[in-house]
């Protein structure tokens, strides 16, 4: 090798590259977002911020507010952390790290608040949730002073299910039809409708209840009932379903529509057989999200359904209570047992909304055209049957040359 390297100085010869030295296995580089130095910087900044805030509140300034202590400590934490990061990084990296810590802190705060709300509701309502009668009885024969072993919220559960069913019967066909119209029939009128829908998204729930109260109850002469409450809930759910369905249908590739038109299909046949089946999972998610919004509304139901402690299975006559309305009335009572029933109804309502969001997540997790496991098994079985039929057709003897095919007509 040395002789070859020496020959590189001679004219007409080329130097061979020297073999790299072996320094052991290559060290794997960490691609994690947070390294040990970052964690140490965060911990050091937190300790320094708490110490400085305690010094400020305890020795320098006459402050004693816990909220002020937390706010000042957090601001000092951001400042100290920026200083620590600036020792090793440039200005761009410092801004990036500080913003990352800020947003992660806000996300942590939201999770803590959500956990507190759920935990507090379960803690206040667990005394009522542990009794079976809470789910199978109403309050028709139960007073505020009676124990939790008597009475329940069956009347509110039935009222909630019937009212949300009426609202879905109104909003699902109207919402999907409006979303299809906004995407398939563009123009000035479609833009106007989209603007109205966006404005209705921010409609206060009390206004929806007042509208149904003025039109259905005062003008048309209906009594307060579950049907009127279902109409009020539909006003709250309709713009959400339309907006979500509009976004989902807009994501359908235009090439699918063009392929359907190229095969000679009409516009509405393309919508029914191509667009809607492709966006089926997203449309289902839109409906469930709208249902989760309407099922927790209290103001429209308070104005249109009335309140009753009895079980009313008919949504067309008489007051009918829902879970939000029952929670509102029971928590306002001064009796501890009734308050526990109210928090139990709130916990049941949260569980129902959580179930709807889980269903939306499961159904909406599949992309457009992606098959479920059951659909994949059906597709595999159909392919196997087609393959067997093709093999059977290939094993049949061919007719002799010049033979005429047998006529199927008599």
Buried (B, 14 or more C-beta within 10 A) or exposed (E): EEEEEEEEEEEEEEEEEEEEEEEEEEEEEEEEEEEEEBEEBBEEBBEBBBEBBEEBBEEEEEEEEEEBBEEBBBEBBBBBBBEBBBEEEEEEEBEEBBEEBEEEEEEEEEEEEEEEEBEEBBEBBEBBBEBEBBBEBBBEEBEBEBEBEBBBBBBBBBBBBBBBEBBBEBBBEBBBEBBBBBBBEEEEEBEEBBEEBEEBEEBEBBEBBBBBBEEBBEEEEBEBBBBBBBBBBBBBBBBBBBBBBBBBBEEBEEEBBEEBBEEEBEEEEBBEEBBBBBBBBBBBBBBBBBBBBBBBBBBBBBBBBBBBBEBBEEBBEBBBBBBBBBBBBBBEEEEEBBBBBBBBBBBBBBEBBEEBEEBBEBBBEBEBEEEEEEEEEEEEEEEEEEEEEEEEEEEEEEEEEEEEEEEEEE
